[in-house]
Amino acid sequence: MHLRIRLTCRKYEIWALSFFSLVTGLYVLHFSIALILVNKEVPPTRGMLYPTESETREVRSLDGIWNFARSDQSNPTQGVRDQWYAQDLSQSRPTIPMPVPASYNDITTDNLRDHVGTVWYDRKFFVPSSWGKDQRVWLRFGSVHYEAYVWVNGEKVVKHEMGHLPFEAEVTNQLNYGAENRITVMCDNALIQTSVPQGKITEVPNDSGVAIVQSYTFDFFNYAGIHRSVHLYTTPKTFIEEVKVSTGLSDNNTAGEVAYSIRVSGRAANKADNDLHVQASLYDKKGQLVTNETTEGKLKGHLQVSQVKPWWPYLMDPEPGYLYQLEIKLLAANKEVLDIYRLKVGLRTLRWTNTQFLINERPVYFRGFGRHEDSDIRGKGLDNALMVRDFNLLKWIGANSYRTSHYPYSEESMQFADEHGIMIIDECPSVDTELSLAPSPVGFILMLVSLHFRNFSQELLGKHKSSLEQLIHRDRNHPSVVMWSIANEPRTGSINAGSYFDLVANFTRSLDKSRPITAAIAIPYNQDRVGRSLDIISFNRYNAWYSNTGRLDMVTHKVVEEAENWHTVYNKPIIMSEYGADTLEGLHLQPAYVWSEEFQTEVFSRHFKAFDQLRRKGWFIGEFVWNFADFKTAQSYTRVGGNKKGVFTRARQPKAVAHLLRKRYFTLGRELDACMFPEDLFTYIADLIA
């Protein structure tokens, strides 16, 4: 909506400056920038429980085919000025059908793919008369990328900035009950230097005059649209707004505890605490009651569980991902049931040292992937069939973990990870934090400043912290989430990166001290200023690909040496969070040559040798392939249809290296966790006859 404002640059008038005064000014600025980064408060998220039905709640999906129109790139705010939201979108502009959820970029056959700026959606729906009686109604979006404005029946109800995270608004007073309603959404995909992630918008001459071009440094396509489900749901007038859960184990993992607290909203929430009570009940997988309690005048409590079944990662236990169901009833003083909400709970502990990461007091060795929410046609849109396929492949290949590179994944996938025992390093959308300089007519000053300063600004800091706050608020109850990643490949060599990430890391710890903090670092260890803020060091490096391309003899030693250097500098556990090589499926070259399936297999094998040397040192705790599957990127002469580093194709079929990786992951599982080999892991070759 404010694209024009966001594109407008402050102009500076530079009066006569001697070279000496210029250098002096830069020197002062060099040391003063860190001082202006202050730890301002971030508005806390309220509510946002995943919408589920119960005896007191109803849920309706608004997924389906919506009406869609794009704004003129040169006039992105026209729809707001002309109030397109005040009537059917088709009355203001020709519309086309658009599926929700889905990215809009690859749906049509025209140039919508590269549209920059705002697009519009609307649809109509009925609300039953019964919903208008003594309850509240909420409108919830799983994700809209990047910025969203929402109107209901012509009235603005919510604005949200930050893709990949949910937002909601109460619409009780905006709806027509027993009648038709209209919802209108404006989505802006523009990324600028203070958005998370960052980007840049420029005007570039073209054959027709001027084109508006979006650029960014991260290596995945900036898909946009209503990416996840849209729901209407009801709550009672006084309802459970938030639930926070923590768990513990004792007596050699035979006894467990579930600590819970809730926040209440509504008329009765303003009364004295002893006017409201909570009845909490825990059920096992079979639906049998395990334990319960009713609090007296408190909205929190503890449930003790004997003969507990802990939550274990995949392959660490014959029954991984064991979940109980926690049922919470909000009771009035007269024991009347006001609201009921249920969620899945996994009982486990986390602990880490300077050499180990432990779940339920057993050391963990991570073997997994970096991934993307990406597929043909639907882009980053939620696709349940694809999600189930991905988890089947994760289990087939023997992985126990993945990183949500480089943004929060869908809530549905988080629930699936809980159920299947897949550990998640949960990453916020801060990727490639890069230079941010206000355009100035004095290019020489920009050049000098750019040599010293990176974009670790106050505005970016606030949005970065907000993305983490929203992420942790959403995912804090998931047992599968074992680590927070506060950035991917930030430019951590900057003089101001240290103070910036100190603030980010400390803020993250203030929200959740139960999980360690990491970031995927690409800067060399001797230039990095961020590792000091982390609990676990993760580094990305592409030996024989971006470095020493094609040289398979320059992999193993370099991986070992760099990991040792990271540990020497920081004395913390080390993970290699990215390694790999682009591979064109079906390309076979012998001897191995870049882009061939043979080369990818050799690159992996050389890394495996390094990882095994590092495992013996006692502080190397994980290996993550880049990437799980091929994915789309911006157009580039270095990319043939996207990034091809996937172990699986974009259609989720295995490349040759997948079979090698499967043998390694299950072999590690057998060695470290005593898991069984799948019957089809090793193909019969020959029976040696003496």
C-alpha positions as CSV (number, residue, x, y, z in Angstrom):
1,M,0.0,0.0,0.0
2,H,2.8,2.3,0.8
3,L,5.0,1.2,-2.1
4,R,5.5,4.7,-3.4
5,I,6.5,5.9,0.1
6,R,8.7,2.9,0.6
7,L,10.4,3.7,-2.7
8,T,10.9,7.4,-2.0
9,C,14.4,8.1,-0.8
10,R,15.5,10.9,1.5
11,K,17.6,13.5,-0.3
12,Y,20.7,14.9,1.3
13,E,22.3,18.2,0.6
14,I,26.0,17.9,1.1
15,W,27.7,21.3,1.7
16,A,31.4,21.9,1.2
17,L,33.5,19.2,3.0
18,S,37.1,18.7,2.9
19,F,38.5,15.2,2.5
20,F,39.7,15.4,6.1
21,S,36.3,16.2,7.5
22,L,34.7,13.6,5.4
23,V,37.0,10.9,6.7
24,T,36.6,12.1,10.2
25,G,32.8,12.0,9.9
26,L,32.9,8.5,8.6
27,Y,35.2,7.5,11.5
28,V,32.7,8.9,14.0
29,L,29.8,7.3,12.3
30,H,31.7,4.0,12.2
31,F,31.7,3.9,16.0
32,S,28.4,5.5,16.7
33,I,26.1,3.3,14.6
34,A,26.3,0.5,17.1
35,L,25.1,2.9,19.8
36,I,21.9,3.7,18.1
37,L,20.8,0.1,18.0
38,V,18.6,0.0,21.1
39,N,16.6,-3.0,22.3
40,K,13.1,-1.6,21.8
41,E,10.1,-3.7,22.8
42,V,8.3,-5.7,20.2
43,P,4.5,-5.8,20.4
44,P,3.6,-9.3,21.7
45,T,1.4,-11.6,19.6
46,R,-2.0,-12.4,21.1
47,G,-4.1,-15.5,20.5
48,M,-3.4,-17.3,17.2
49,L,-4.2,-20.8,18.4
50,Y,-4.6,-23.2,15.5
51,P,-8.3,-23.3,14.6
52,T,-9.8,-26.6,15.7
53,E,-13.4,-27.6,16.3
54,S,-14.7,-28.6,19.8
55,E,-17.9,-28.6,21.7
56,T,-17.7,-24.8,21.9
57,R,-16.0,-23.9,18.6
58,E,-16.8,-24.2,14.9
59,V,-14.4,-23.9,12.0
60,R,-15.2,-23.1,8.4
61,S,-12.6,-23.1,5.6
62,L,-12.6,-20.3,3.0
63,D,-10.2,-22.1,0.7
64,G,-11.2,-22.5,-2.9
65,I,-11.3,-20.4,-6.0
66,W,-11.2,-16.6,-5.4
67,N,-11.4,-13.7,-7.8
68,F,-8.1,-12.1,-8.6
69,A,-6.8,-8.9,-10.2
70,R,-3.4,-7.2,-10.3
71,S,-2.7,-3.6,-9.9
72,D,-0.7,-1.6,-12.4
73,Q,2.9,-1.8,-11.4
74,S,3.3,1.9,-11.8
75,N,0.3,2.6,-9.7
76,P,0.2,0.1,-6.8
77,T,-2.0,2.1,-4.5
78,Q,-4.8,2.9,-7.0
79,G,-7.0,0.2,-5.5
80,V,-6.9,1.7,-2.1
81,R,-7.5,5.3,-3.4
82,D,-10.4,4.1,-5.6
83,Q,-11.7,1.8,-2.8
84,W,-11.8,-1.4,-4.7
85,Y,-12.7,-3.1,-1.4
86,A,-16.0,-1.2,-1.2
87,Q,-17.7,-3.4,-3.9
88,D,-17.1,-6.6,-5.8
89,L,-13.6,-6.6,-7.2
90,S,-15.0,-7.3,-10.7
91,Q,-16.7,-3.9,-10.6
92,S,-13.3,-2.1,-10.5
93,R,-11.2,-4.3,-12.7
94,P,-11.4,-7.5,-14.8
95,T,-10.8,-10.5,-12.6
96,I,-9.6,-14.1,-13.2
97,P,-10.0,-17.2,-11.0
98,M,-7.2,-17.9,-8.5
99,P,-6.8,-20.9,-6.2
100,V,-6.4,-20.3,-2.5
101,P,-4.0,-21.4,-1.0
102,A,-1.4,-21.1,-3.7
103,S,1.2,-18.7,-5.0
104,Y,-0.3,-16.7,-7.9
105,N,3.0,-16.5,-9.9
106,D,2.8,-19.8,-11.9
107,I,-0.9,-20.1,-12.3
108,T,-1.4,-18.1,-15.5
109,T,0.3,-18.1,-18.9
110,D,1.2,-14.4,-19.0
111,N,3.8,-12.3,-17.1
112,L,2.1,-12.5,-13.8
113,R,5.1,-14.5,-12.6
114,D,7.3,-11.4,-12.4
115,H,4.7,-8.9,-11.2
116,V,6.0,-6.5,-8.6
117,G,3.6,-4.7,-6.3
118,T,0.1,-5.3,-5.2
119,V,-2.6,-7.8,-6.2
120,W,-6.2,-8.2,-5.1
121,Y,-8.4,-11.1,-4.1
122,D,-12.0,-11.3,-3.1
123,R,-14.7,-13.9,-2.6
124,K,-18.2,-14.1,-1.1
125,F,-19.4,-16.5,1.6
126,F,-22.4,-17.0,3.8
127,V,-22.4,-17.0,7.6
128,P,-25.2,-18.9,9.3
129,S,-27.6,-17.1,11.6
130,S,-26.6,-19.2,14.5
131,W,-23.1,-17.7,14.5
132,G,-24.5,-14.3,15.5
133,K,-25.8,-15.6,18.8
134,D,-23.7,-15.1,21.9
135,Q,-20.3,-15.9,20.4
136,R,-17.4,-14.3,18.6
137,V,-16.2,-14.9,15.1
138,W,-12.6,-14.7,13.9
139,L,-11.0,-14.5,10.5
140,R,-7.6,-16.2,10.3
141,F,-4.9,-16.4,7.6
142,G,-2.2,-19.1,7.7
143,S,0.1,-16.9,5.6
144,V,0.0,-14.1,3.0
145,H,3.3,-13.1,1.4
146,Y,4.6,-10.5,2.0
147,E,2.2,-7.8,3.3
148,A,-1.6,-8.0,3.5
149,Y,-4.5,-5.7,4.0
150,V,-7.9,-7.3,4.6
151,W,-11.4,-5.9,4.4
152,V,-14.7,-7.6,5.3
153,N,-17.8,-6.1,3.7
154,G,-15.8,-3.0,2.9
155,E,-14.4,-2.4,6.4
156,K,-10.7,-2.8,7.1
157,V,-10.2,-5.5,9.7
158,V,-6.4,-6.2,9.8
159,K,-3.0,-5.4,8.3
160,H,-0.1,-7.8,8.6
161,E,3.5,-7.6,7.4
162,M,5.6,-10.7,7.3
163,G,5.1,-13.7,5.0
164,H,5.0,-17.3,6.3
165,L,3.3,-16.4,9.6
166,P,-0.4,-16.4,10.6
167,F,-2.5,-13.5,11.5
168,E,-6.1,-13.0,12.5
169,A,-8.8,-10.5,13.4
170,E,-12.1,-10.6,15.1
171,V,-14.9,-9.9,12.6
172,T,-17.9,-10.4,14.9
173,N,-19.2,-6.9,14.2
174,Q,-18.4,-6.8,10.5
175,L,-20.3,-9.9,9.4
176,N,-23.9,-10.2,8.1
177,Y,-25.4,-13.2,9.8
178,G,-27.7,-15.4,7.8
179,A,-26.7,-13.4,4.7
180,E,-23.9,-13.1,2.1
181,N,-20.5,-11.5,3.0
182,R,-17.5,-10.4,1.0
183,I,-13.8,-10.6,2.0
184,T,-11.2,-8.5,0.1
185,V,-7.5,-8.9,0.4
186,M,-4.7,-6.8,-1.0
187,C,-1.3,-8.5,-1.1
188,D,2.0,-6.7,-1.7
189,N,5.0,-8.8,-2.7
190,A,7.5,-5.9,-2.7
191,L,10.7,-6.5,-0.7
192,I,12.8,-3.6,0.4
193,Q,15.9,-3.0,2.5
194,T,14.0,-3.1,5.7
195,S,11.7,-6.0,5.0
196,V,12.3,-9.5,6.3
197,P,13.7,-10.9,4.0
198,Q,15.3,-8.0,2.3
199,G,15.1,-6.9,-1.4
200,K,15.5,-3.9,-3.6
201,I,13.1,-2.3,-6.2
202,T,14.5,-0.3,-9.1
203,E,13.2,1.3,-12.2
204,V,15.0,0.0,-15.3
205,P,14.5,1.2,-18.9
206,N,12.9,-1.3,-21.2
207,D,11.4,-1.4,-24.7
208,S,8.2,0.2,-23.5
209,G,9.7,2.9,-21.3
210,V,10.4,1.8,-17.7
211,A,10.1,-1.5,-15.9
212,I,9.8,-1.9,-12.1
213,V,12.2,-4.7,-11.2
214,Q,12.4,-6.6,-7.9
215,S,15.8,-8.0,-7.0
216,Y,17.1,-9.9,-4.0
217,T,20.2,-11.8,-3.1
218,F,18.6,-15.0,-1.6
219,D,18.6,-18.0,-3.9
220,F,14.9,-18.9,-4.1
221,F,12.0,-17.4,-5.9
222,N,9.9,-14.7,-4.2
223,Y,6.6,-16.5,-4.6
224,A,3.6,-14.4,-3.4
225,G,-0.1,-14.6,-2.6
226,I,-2.4,-16.3,-0.1
227,H,-0.1,-19.2,0.6
228,R,-2.0,-21.0,3.4
229,S,-5.5,-21.7,4.4
230,V,-8.1,-19.1,5.3
231,H,-10.5,-19.9,8.1
232,L,-13.5,-18.5,9.9
233,Y,-13.9,-19.8,13.3
234,T,-16.1,-19.1,16.4
235,T,-15.3,-18.9,20.1
236,P,-17.5,-18.3,23.1
237,K,-17.7,-14.7,24.4
238,T,-15.2,-15.7,27.1
239,F,-12.6,-18.1,25.6
240,I,-9.2,-19.6,25.8
241,E,-7.0,-17.2,23.9
242,E,-3.6,-18.8,24.4
243,V,-2.1,-22.1,25.7
244,K,1.5,-22.5,26.7
245,V,2.9,-26.0,27.4
246,S,6.3,-27.2,28.7
247,T,7.2,-30.8,29.6
248,G,9.7,-32.7,31.7
249,L,10.9,-36.2,32.4
250,S,12.4,-37.8,35.5
251,D,13.2,-41.2,37.0
252,N,15.1,-42.4,33.9
253,N,12.3,-41.2,31.6
254,T,9.6,-43.2,33.3
255,A,7.8,-40.2,34.9
256,G,6.7,-37.1,33.1
257,E,5.2,-33.7,33.8
258,V,3.1,-31.3,31.7
259,A,3.1,-27.7,32.8
260,Y,0.4,-25.6,31.2
261,S,-0.8,-22.0,31.4
262,I,-3.6,-20.3,29.5
263,R,-4.6,-16.7,28.7
264,V,-8.3,-15.9,28.7
265,S,-10.1,-13.2,26.7
266,G,-13.7,-11.9,27.0
267,R,-16.0,-10.5,29.6
268,A,-15.2,-12.9,32.4
269,A,-11.5,-12.4,31.9
270,N,-11.7,-9.1,33.8
271,K,-13.1,-10.7,36.9
272,A,-11.0,-12.0,39.8
273,D,-8.8,-15.0,39.0
274,N,-10.8,-17.2,41.4
275,D,-13.9,-16.7,39.2
276,L,-12.4,-18.9,36.5
277,H,-11.0,-22.4,36.7
278,V,-9.3,-24.8,34.4
279,Q,-9.9,-28.5,34.1
280,A,-7.0,-30.2,32.3
281,S,-7.1,-33.8,31.1
282,L,-4.4,-35.8,29.4
283,Y,-5.3,-38.7,27.1
284,D,-3.0,-41.2,25.5
285,K,-3.0,-42.3,21.8
286,K,-5.8,-44.7,22.4
287,G,-8.0,-42.0,23.9
288,Q,-7.6,-43.3,27.4
289,L,-7.5,-40.8,30.3
290,V,-4.1,-40.7,31.8
291,T,-4.4,-37.9,34.3
292,N,-6.4,-34.8,35.1
293,E,-6.8,-32.0,37.5
294,T,-9.0,-29.0,38.2
295,T,-7.3,-25.8,39.3
296,E,-8.8,-23.6,42.0
297,G,-8.7,-19.9,41.0
298,K,-5.7,-20.4,38.7
299,L,-5.2,-20.5,35.0
300,K,-2.2,-22.8,35.1
301,G,-1.2,-26.1,36.5
302,H,0.9,-29.3,36.3
303,L,-0.1,-32.8,35.3
304,Q,2.0,-35.7,36.6
305,V,2.3,-38.7,34.3
306,S,3.5,-42.1,35.5
307,Q,4.7,-44.8,33.0
308,V,5.1,-42.0,30.5
309,K,5.9,-42.6,26.8
310,P,8.4,-39.9,25.9
311,W,8.5,-38.2,22.5
312,W,11.5,-39.6,20.6
313,P,12.9,-38.6,17.2
314,Y,12.5,-40.9,14.3
315,L,14.8,-44.1,14.5
316,M,15.7,-43.4,18.1
317,D,12.8,-45.5,19.4
318,P,10.5,-48.1,18.0
319,E,7.6,-45.7,18.6
320,P,8.8,-42.2,17.6
321,G,6.7,-39.1,17.8
322,Y,4.4,-40.3,20.6
323,L,1.8,-37.6,21.3
324,Y,-0.7,-37.2,24.1
325,Q,-3.8,-35.1,23.8
326,L,-4.2,-32.3,26.2
327,E,-7.8,-31.2,26.7
328,I,-8.4,-27.9,28.5
329,K,-11.8,-26.8,29.7
330,L,-12.4,-23.3,30.9
331,L,-14.9,-23.3,33.7
332,A,-16.9,-20.5,35.3
333,A,-17.2,-20.1,39.1
334,N,-20.4,-22.3,39.0
335,K,-18.5,-25.0,37.0
336,E,-20.2,-24.1,33.8
337,V,-18.0,-25.0,30.8
338,L,-17.1,-21.8,29.0
339,D,-14.7,-23.1,26.3
340,I,-12.9,-26.3,25.3
341,Y,-9.6,-26.5,23.4
342,R,-7.5,-29.5,22.6
343,L,-3.9,-29.8,21.4
344,K,-1.3,-32.6,21.0
345,V,1.6,-32.7,23.4
346,G,4.9,-34.6,23.3
347,L,6.8,-35.1,26.5
348,R,10.5,-34.7,26.1
349,T,13.5,-32.8,27.5
350,L,16.2,-30.9,25.7
351,R,19.7,-30.1,27.0
352,W,23.0,-29.0,25.4
353,T,26.6,-28.5,26.4
354,N,29.6,-27.2,24.5
355,T,30.0,-30.6,22.8
356,Q,26.6,-32.3,22.8
357,F,22.9,-31.9,22.1
358,L,20.6,-34.3,24.1
359,I,17.0,-35.3,23.9
360,N,15.7,-37.2,27.0
361,E,19.4,-37.3,28.1
362,R,20.5,-39.2,25.0
363,P,23.0,-37.6,22.6
364,V,21.5,-36.7,19.2
365,Y,23.3,-36.7,15.9
366,F,21.3,-34.7,13.3
367,R,21.1,-36.2,9.8
368,G,18.8,-34.2,7.7
369,F,18.1,-31.5,5.1
370,G,17.7,-27.9,4.3
371,R,14.3,-27.7,2.4
372,H,12.0,-25.3,0.7
373,E,8.2,-25.1,0.6
374,D,8.2,-25.2,-3.2
375,S,6.5,-27.2,-6.0
376,D,5.4,-26.8,-9.6
377,I,2.4,-24.6,-10.3
378,R,1.3,-24.0,-6.7
379,G,4.7,-22.5,-5.7
380,K,4.7,-22.1,-1.9
381,G,1.0,-22.8,-1.5
382,L,0.0,-25.3,1.1
383,D,-0.4,-28.8,-0.5
384,N,-1.4,-31.6,1.8
385,A,-0.6,-34.3,-0.8
386,L,2.9,-32.9,-1.3
387,M,3.5,-32.6,2.4
388,V,2.6,-36.2,3.0
389,R,4.9,-37.3,0.1
390,D,7.8,-35.3,1.6
391,F,7.4,-36.9,5.0
392,N,7.3,-40.3,3.4
393,L,10.5,-39.5,1.6
394,L,12.2,-38.2,4.7
395,K,11.4,-41.4,6.5
396,W,12.3,-43.6,3.5
397,I,15.8,-42.0,3.4
398,G,16.4,-42.2,7.1
399,A,16.5,-38.5,8.0
400,N,15.7,-37.5,11.5
401,S,15.6,-33.7,11.0
402,Y,15.3,-30.7,8.7
403,R,15.8,-26.9,8.9
404,T,12.8,-24.7,7.8
405,S,15.1,-22.9,5.4
406,H,14.6,-20.0,5.1
407,Y,11.3,-19.1,6.7
408,P,8.6,-20.6,8.9
409,Y,6.8,-23.6,7.3
410,S,3.1,-24.3,7.5
411,E,1.5,-25.2,10.8
412,E,0.2,-28.4,9.2
413,S,3.8,-29.5,8.5
414,M,4.8,-28.7,12.0
415,Q,2.0,-30.9,13.3
416,F,3.1,-33.7,10.9
417,A,6.7,-33.4,12.2
418,D,5.4,-33.8,15.8
419,E,3.5,-37.0,14.8
420,H,6.4,-38.5,12.9
421,G,9.3,-37.7,15.2
422,I,11.1,-35.4,12.8
423,M,13.2,-32.8,14.6
424,I,13.0,-29.2,13.3
425,I,15.5,-26.4,13.4
426,D,12.9,-23.6,13.1
427,E,14.1,-20.6,11.1
428,C,12.8,-17.1,10.9
429,P,12.6,-15.4,7.5
430,S,15.8,-13.4,8.0
431,V,18.0,-14.5,5.0
432,D,21.0,-12.8,3.5
433,T,20.8,-9.7,5.6
434,E,22.6,-7.3,3.3
435,L,23.7,-3.8,2.6
436,S,21.0,-1.1,3.1
437,L,22.0,2.3,2.0
438,A,19.6,5.2,1.3
439,P,20.2,6.4,-2.3
440,S,22.1,9.7,-2.3
441,P,23.3,12.0,-5.0
442,V,26.8,11.8,-3.6
443,G,28.0,8.4,-4.9
444,F,31.5,8.8,-3.4
445,I,30.1,9.0,0.1
446,L,28.0,5.9,-0.5
447,M,31.0,4.1,-1.8
448,L,33.0,4.9,1.3
449,V,30.2,4.1,3.7
450,S,29.4,0.8,1.9
451,L,32.9,-0.3,2.7
452,H,32.2,-0.1,6.4
453,F,28.5,-0.6,7.1
454,R,25.9,-3.3,6.6
455,N,22.2,-3.0,7.1
456,F,21.8,-3.7,10.7
457,S,19.5,-0.8,11.2
458,Q,17.0,-0.1,14.0
459,E,14.0,-0.6,11.7
460,L,15.3,-3.9,10.4
461,L,16.1,-5.0,14.0
462,G,12.5,-4.4,15.0
463,K,11.1,-6.4,12.2
464,H,13.6,-9.2,12.7
465,K,12.7,-9.5,16.3
466,S,9.0,-9.4,15.4
467,S,9.4,-12.3,13.0
468,L,11.0,-14.3,15.8
469,E,8.4,-13.3,18.3
470,Q,5.6,-14.4,16.0
471,L,7.4,-17.6,15.1
472,I,8.1,-18.6,18.7
473,H,4.6,-17.7,19.8
474,R,3.2,-20.0,17.0
475,D,5.6,-23.0,17.4
476,R,6.6,-23.0,21.1
477,N,4.4,-26.0,21.9
478,H,5.7,-28.3,19.2
479,P,7.9,-31.1,20.6
480,S,9.5,-31.4,17.1
481,V,11.0,-27.9,17.4
482,V,14.4,-28.4,19.0
483,M,16.3,-25.3,18.0
484,W,15.6,-21.7,16.8
485,S,17.6,-20.4,13.8
486,I,17.7,-16.6,13.9
487,A,19.1,-16.1,10.4
488,N,20.5,-17.7,7.3
489,E,23.8,-16.5,5.8
490,P,23.6,-13.0,7.3
491,R,26.5,-10.8,6.4
492,T,28.2,-11.3,9.7
493,G,31.6,-9.8,8.9
494,S,30.1,-6.3,9.4
495,I,31.4,-4.2,12.2
496,N,27.9,-3.8,13.5
497,A,26.8,-7.4,13.1
498,G,28.0,-8.4,16.6
499,S,25.9,-5.9,18.5
500,Y,22.9,-6.5,16.2
501,F,22.8,-10.2,16.7
502,D,23.5,-9.9,20.4
503,L,20.2,-8.1,20.6
504,V,18.4,-10.6,18.4
505,A,19.8,-13.7,20.3
506,N,19.1,-12.2,23.7
507,F,15.6,-11.3,22.6
508,T,15.0,-14.9,21.4
509,R,16.2,-16.3,24.7
510,S,13.9,-14.0,26.6
511,L,11.0,-15.7,24.7
512,D,12.2,-19.3,25.1
513,K,15.2,-20.5,27.2
514,S,14.3,-24.1,26.7
515,R,15.8,-24.4,23.2
516,P,19.3,-23.5,21.9
517,I,19.8,-20.8,19.3
518,T,21.7,-21.2,16.0
519,A,22.2,-19.4,12.7
520,A,23.5,-20.7,9.4
521,I,26.7,-18.8,8.8
522,A,28.5,-18.5,5.4
523,I,31.1,-16.0,6.4
524,P,34.6,-17.5,7.2
525,Y,35.2,-18.3,10.8
526,N,37.9,-15.7,11.2
527,Q,35.6,-12.9,10.0
528,D,32.4,-13.8,11.8
529,R,31.0,-11.7,14.6
530,V,27.8,-13.6,15.4
531,G,28.9,-17.0,16.7
532,R,29.5,-15.5,20.1
533,S,25.7,-15.0,20.4
534,L,24.8,-18.6,19.5
535,D,24.5,-21.8,21.4
536,I,25.3,-24.0,18.5
537,I,27.4,-23.1,15.4
538,S,26.0,-24.0,12.0
539,F,28.0,-23.3,8.9
540,N,27.3,-23.5,5.1
541,R,30.0,-24.3,2.7
542,Y,30.0,-25.7,-0.9
543,N,33.4,-27.2,-1.4
544,A,34.0,-28.5,-5.0
545,W,31.0,-26.4,-6.2
546,Y,31.2,-22.6,-5.4
547,S,34.7,-23.2,-4.0
548,N,37.3,-25.1,-6.1
549,T,34.6,-26.1,-8.6
550,G,35.0,-29.7,-9.8
551,R,37.9,-30.5,-7.5
552,L,36.8,-33.6,-5.6
553,D,40.2,-33.8,-4.0
554,M,39.6,-30.5,-2.2
555,V,36.6,-31.5,-0.1
556,T,37.3,-33.7,2.9
557,H,40.3,-31.9,4.4
558,K,38.7,-28.5,4.0
559,V,35.5,-29.6,5.7
560,V,37.4,-31.0,8.6
561,E,39.7,-28.0,8.9
562,E,36.9,-25.5,8.9
563,A,34.8,-27.3,11.4
564,E,37.8,-27.6,13.7
565,N,38.4,-23.9,13.4
566,W,34.8,-23.0,14.2
567,H,35.0,-25.2,17.3
568,T,38.4,-23.8,18.3
569,V,37.1,-20.2,18.1
570,Y,33.8,-20.7,19.9
571,N,34.0,-24.0,21.9
572,K,30.5,-24.9,20.9
573,P,28.8,-27.9,19.1
574,I,29.2,-27.7,15.4
575,I,26.7,-28.6,12.6
576,M,27.4,-28.4,8.8
577,S,24.1,-26.9,7.9
578,E,24.5,-26.9,4.1
579,Y,26.7,-28.7,1.5
580,G,25.9,-30.1,-1.9
581,A,26.2,-29.7,-5.7
582,D,23.7,-28.9,-8.5
583,T,22.8,-32.0,-10.5
584,L,20.8,-32.3,-13.7
585,E,18.7,-35.4,-13.4
586,G,19.6,-38.0,-16.0
587,L,23.0,-36.5,-16.8
588,H,25.7,-39.2,-16.4
589,L,29.4,-38.5,-17.0
590,Q,32.3,-40.8,-16.2
591,P,34.7,-39.7,-14.8
592,A,32.5,-37.5,-12.6
593,Y,32.0,-34.0,-14.0
594,V,30.0,-31.0,-12.5
595,W,26.2,-31.2,-12.9
596,S,26.3,-35.0,-13.4
597,E,24.7,-37.4,-11.0
598,E,28.1,-39.1,-10.6
599,F,29.6,-35.8,-9.5
600,Q,26.9,-35.2,-6.9
601,T,27.4,-38.7,-5.5
602,E,31.1,-38.2,-5.3
603,V,30.7,-34.8,-3.5
604,F,28.5,-36.4,-0.9
605,S,30.9,-39.3,-0.4
606,R,33.8,-37.0,0.2
607,H,31.7,-35.1,2.8
608,F,30.7,-38.3,4.5
609,K,34.4,-39.1,5.0
610,A,34.9,-35.7,6.6
611,F,31.8,-36.0,8.8
612,D,33.0,-39.4,10.2
613,Q,36.4,-37.9,11.1
614,L,34.6,-35.1,12.8
615,R,32.2,-37.3,14.7
616,R,35.2,-38.9,16.4
617,K,36.1,-35.6,18.0
618,G,33.0,-35.5,20.1
619,W,31.6,-32.0,19.3
620,F,30.4,-32.4,15.7
621,I,26.7,-33.1,16.0
622,G,25.0,-33.0,12.6
623,E,25.0,-32.9,8.8
624,F,22.4,-31.3,6.7
625,V,22.2,-31.7,2.9
626,W,21.3,-28.8,0.7
627,N,18.7,-29.5,-0.6
628,F,15.9,-32.0,-0.1
629,A,14.4,-31.3,-3.6
630,D,15.1,-29.0,-6.5
631,F,13.4,-25.7,-6.3
632,K,12.6,-22.5,-8.3
633,T,14.8,-19.4,-8.2
634,A,14.9,-16.1,-9.9
635,Q,16.0,-16.2,-13.5
636,S,19.8,-16.5,-13.8
637,Y,22.3,-17.8,-16.3
638,T,23.7,-20.0,-13.4
639,R,20.3,-21.7,-12.9
640,V,18.6,-24.0,-15.4
641,G,15.0,-23.8,-14.3
642,G,16.0,-23.3,-10.7
643,N,18.4,-24.7,-8.1
644,K,19.2,-28.3,-8.8
645,K,21.0,-29.3,-5.6
646,G,18.1,-31.5,-4.6
647,V,18.5,-35.1,-3.6
648,F,15.0,-35.4,-5.1
649,T,13.7,-33.7,-8.2
650,R,11.1,-31.0,-7.9
651,A,8.6,-33.8,-8.7
652,R,9.9,-35.7,-5.6
653,Q,11.6,-38.5,-7.5
654,P,15.1,-39.7,-6.3
655,K,18.3,-38.9,-8.0
656,A,21.2,-41.4,-7.8
657,V,22.6,-39.8,-4.7
658,A,19.4,-40.4,-2.8
659,H,20.2,-44.1,-2.6
660,L,23.7,-43.4,-1.3
661,L,22.4,-41.0,1.3
662,R,19.8,-43.5,2.4
663,K,22.4,-46.1,3.1
664,R,24.4,-43.6,5.1
665,Y,21.6,-42.3,7.2
666,F,20.3,-45.7,8.1
667,T,23.8,-46.9,8.8
668,L,24.3,-44.0,11.2
669,G,20.9,-44.8,12.7
670,R,22.0,-48.4,13.2
671,E,25.3,-47.3,14.8
672,L,24.0,-44.5,17.0
673,D,20.4,-45.4,17.7
674,A,20.3,-49.2,17.2
675,C,17.6,-48.9,14.6
676,M,16.8,-51.7,12.1
677,F,17.8,-51.6,8.5
678,P,14.9,-51.5,6.0
679,E,14.7,-54.8,4.1
680,D,15.2,-53.1,0.7
681,L,18.2,-51.0,1.8
682,F,20.8,-53.1,0.2
683,T,20.3,-54.6,-3.3
684,Y,21.3,-58.2,-3.8
685,I,24.5,-58.5,-5.8
686,A,26.0,-61.9,-5.5
687,D,26.4,-64.9,-3.2
688,L,30.2,-65.5,-2.9
689,I,30.9,-69.2,-3.4
690,A,34.2,-70.4,-1.9
